Each structure stands twice: as structure tokens, then as C-alpha cells.
Amino acid sequence: MRLTAWLASRLLRLLLVLLSVAAVSFGLMMLSPIDPVDAYLGPQMAQVSPEQRTLIAERWGFNAPASVQFHHWLQQLLSGELGWSHIYNQPVSDVINQRFQRSFFLLLSAWLLSLILGVVLGIAAGSKEGSLLDRLISGYAYITASTPTFWLAMLALLLFSVTLGWTPTCCAGPTGVLSQEVTLLTQLHHLLLPTLTLALLGVATITLHTRAKMAAFMRSDTALHAFAQGASRFDIAWRHGLRHASLPAVTLAFASLGELFGGSLLVEQVFAYPGLGQATVAAGLRSDVPLLLAIALFTALFVSVGNLIADGLYQWADPRIARDRTNE
Amino acid sequence: MLTIDRLTLQLPYYPRWWRREWTTCIESLSLHLPPGEVHAVVGASGAGKSLLAYAIMGLLPQAARVAGELRFQGEDLTPARQRQLRGHQLALIPQSLNALDPLARSQHQVRWAAQRAGFGRSAAHQRADELLSRYQLSHASTHYPHELSGGMARRVLIAMAQVSNARLVIADEPSVGLDPNQRDRVLAALKAIALEGKAVMLITHDLRHALTIADRVSVIRQGQALETAPAQAFQGQGEQLMSCYARDLWQALPDNAFSTHPFHPTHQEPALA
């Protein structure tokens, strides 16, 4: 009963967030210098007379006040009609659907990899503060944390694809092959480098947070008591530390879905991987307003759901929080 | 069982950035704990009682400088031997209730202690259940520390120190913050441990209640053992006590004269604490 009430309140909040994102991004679009008629016409702009342009604008309702336009757009949105993407010449929902499927594996594998690696490295470093291992891992984490994504992606591409030739240089499959004919193995081969690049950056923050939490835990009364029971450092890290340190790691991992998505934007661009990130850049550069708005909404949904999960998990992992909630 | 011979402990501090100086926390302290006895170590806060416990367990910070001798069952208690005996032969009941892992259930905490003491998985499980029921905690075995009362948490800590049949149990302020009923239960549990033939070191500032179970009492002040006297010496006006401080401590108790000695104005804190 409490769970449903909690879930209902969170979903209501989610709806409000989405509405605000819709309003803000719509407002930004209205304020942007992009002229929707020019954007629609594209290169044919020169062939259209000013009279025809006013006709188009009138037919599309651009003369109406912004609030009416927003209302109209929102109505379309609620009926599931996201509009037509002129750069891909497809309904926006189809574009997002296809692109997200490709990006999903990239995001998921990078996310899992950075979470697992980050927690393991963070615990290893934090369990003995100041040790050689700690200094090596923190040094590595500080360096990667301060590395720009696109630069790392370009370096990786230069080294592994161009110089060593181990991985393909671009795309989700070999050029000249239909996407249906690309085998799973080839797909994974194409995913390898983008995933690793994206994961490498997520690893750093998770490692540093986990390490800090772990180091603080090793100085706590609980850890001292465990030492008094004759426990080894490894035993303490495994039995107590993992649970204590995974709390911030998991929250951080879910809360940083936005950053992950932002990173994928750059990585997909550098590796020419045809995912949602690349579509976002294309939509922005080539003024595909319906696609850009839809992606903004979709991203907001994606990140909000991530935060929702983080909240839920936190309660599951820390009994003190769960108890507080039932006392309400 | 345990002999401490002229133990001196110094910890570093840094008065300015690059200067290191040493503060002496325990100075030339000697004690002897025979098996089957409760030995109370009484002193004010900051007298070095807890550090004494950590020195015996080998849990001091790395920077600590230790001199003097520790002997356990006739052999030198070296750092390597301390590591080996911790949790097996030496057990500590810590002062802070934060010593319990806030994210683990009582049964798990006790079971892990048993596994660390060398029990196998299922044997440890059994041992944990056995100890929880011995300390009337069976109903709380699935509780997390924040769901336990102070007395219950204290008993979980005692149960954890009991998993291994350790020969020496050091209890650091075990009765702090407990109501009289809970306190008596905790003290009775410690007395029972001593009656099994083990040595119990009861570290406390509460002389009055320590005397109810202690066989001998050492009074510690600023890291020095002023006097070790049998518990019976604490009676009457304290005529059998040798040091002024111990006598003042005894006199200052509410049950006695409740007096503070005019020429030892600084000695009154322990009784108030």
C-alpha cells in the first residue's frame, strides 16, 4: 500500500518533470534563430517565393501565439504523434526507436562496465589508504576523470583502429553490408571501442567516490571492531565494505545516466556510430525541430527513471532508510 | 594469563606543519591479570584506558611508539602473535555501539565473528544462534543495530566477543549509557565469563559498579597505574588504599562521604563522570 502510494507520487513528479522539460525545450526552440520553414525546406529554400513561405507558415499555425502552438504540440504529443523527422525522412518515433536500440547496448555495456570496474577498483584502493595500490588506482582515476571524452575517443581510434587495426574505424557494421546481414559478432566488434571509451570515463568518478567511502569506512569503529575479531583486510572489505561503499556507487551510477548520455553523444560522433547520440547532434546541426524536441523529452525520461531506480535501490540496500519510510 | 610490564605508549602529534612531537599516553604501566578474575581498570576519561585495550589487542595506529613488555600465557605478545590471537584468544568488547555494522543483522554480525574465530559456515551459524539465545537476543536476531536498544546492542557486542571462548576478554566501558537493570545484566554476564576461568579486563570510569563484580581494581591516572588493590580494600574510609587519588576517588562516591578533597581539586572528575 505504501509502496503504491510512493510509486504514484514519484510518477506524478516524473510527469511534472517531463512537462517542464517539454515547456522549456519548446520555449528554447521558439527563441532559437532556427526558422522552422527554412529548416523544413532545407536546400530548396531558394526556390520558394515569400508568398509561398507565408502560406506554409499559416498552414502550420506559426502565426498563432506561442501558447496556442505549445498547446497544439502537447496535444499531438499526448496522442503519441511525435512528428516527422525531415533529415531521416521517417516518423520521429521510428528514428528514436531504431537509434535507441543501437545506443542501448552501447550505454548499457558501458554503464555496467564502469559500475563494476569502478566499485572493484574503489574498494581495492580504499581498503588500504595510502598503499601503493591505492596510489596507482587513484592516480589513474584522477587522470581519466580529467580527460575529455572526445579526445580519449580520438586517441583510441588512432591507436587501435588506425595504427594497430584491431577494431573497425566507424559505424555499427561494415560498409556496403545490409544491417540485417551483420552478424552479432561483427556488431560486438564495432561496439567494442566506443563502449570501452565511454566506460573508461564513468569508471573514474565511481572509483573515486567508492574509494572515499571505503577509506572512511576503514577508519570507522565498525572496521576496528572487525579487526579486533581477527578479520583480515580482505574479509572486512568483502563483508562490510562492499555494502557500505556500493551505496554511493549505485546512486552515482544511476544519477549519472545524464552524463553517460552526454558522453555517448561525443563518442558516437567520433566513432560515427549511428545511435541516438549521433542523431541528437545531427538534429541540432540540421534544425530537425521535432526530432530534437522528442530526443530532449526522451532523455529526460531516461534520466528521471534512472534517478527513480536509484532512490528505490538506496532503500533496499540501506535498512535504515527503509525503516524511516515506514515510520512516516 | 596477561602480564603487562612497564608498558609505555606514545602517539605523535603535529604542533606545526613539519614538526612532530610525541605525547605520552601510557607511562610505565604494569598489570597482571590471572585467569578467573575480573580486573577493573578505573580512571577518568583520557587516562589512557581505551589505548591500553588497543595496545593489548594490537589495534594501535601505525605511528604509535610502544615500549615495554606484553606477555600472554607466558609468551611475548608480538604484533604477529596479536594478529594471530585476535578473535581467537583475545576478545574485545568495544566501547562504542557504532562498532556494530549498521547494515548487518544481529545474527550475521555474531556469525561473522564466529567465522573469523575459525568456525565453519554451518557451525558458525549454530554458534551464533546459541550465543544470541544465551544473551536473550533470539527475538532480535534479524534486527539491524538501529532497531536494538542500547542494552541489546551491548549484549550483541558481548555475544560477539564470546564466540571463540577467548581466554582474555577486554570490556571497554560496557555499562555506559545503560539503565540500572540493563547495566546489572551486562556486568553479570562479564562476571559469568570470569567464572568460566577466563580473564576479564573491565575498563570503566564507574568505580562503584565495577566493584560489584571486580576481584581487583587498578586505578589509572594520566597513563600511570597508581595502585592495584583488591576490591575489598574499597570500604570504610578507604584506609587500606595506598594512593591519595584512589582514596579520594572512593571518598567522592555519592554512597560514601561524597567529598572532594581540598588539596586535590583536580581529582574529582572521575566520580562525576
Interface residues (C-beta under 8 A of the other chain):
Chain A: S220 D221 T222 L224 H225 A226 F227 A228 Q229 G230 A231 D235 R239 H240 R243 H244 A317 D318 P319 R320 R323
Chain B: M57 L59 R83 L85 R86 G87 H88 A91 L92 P94 S96 N98 A99 L100 D101 P102 L103 A104 W112 A113 R116 A117 Y144 H146 E147 L157 M160
